[in-house]
Amino acid sequence: MRILLAPALPAIWGVVAGWWTPRGPGTVGTALASIVVSLAVGLLAGWSSRSRWAMLAAPVLFALAVELVRLGLRGPTVDRPHLTGLGVASRAATP
């Protein structure tokens, strides 16, 4: 049971975070809530796995879940980056 719980927690939180704040936290309250929940999920995943590999696996699973949820979105913080004369910018994908 603990083997399944450790990777599931960051992945589930990644899906929830990607749905809740698809372009990142918009206010200080949502940013602090995201940090607190992420810390709790990371600690719980590490405790449940009892392995140092959780420190590597949890952030990767979280990021993968968030990006999969945000895959269909368009906008400056979710599209692929490209180089411009002003540096790196993001553009909307062409339909």
Secondary structure, 3 states (H helix, E strand, C coil): CHHHHHHHHHHHHHHHHHHHCCCCCCCHHHHHHHHHHHHHHHHHHHHHHCCCCHHHHHHHHHHHHHHHHCCCCCCCCCCCEEEECCEEEECCCCC
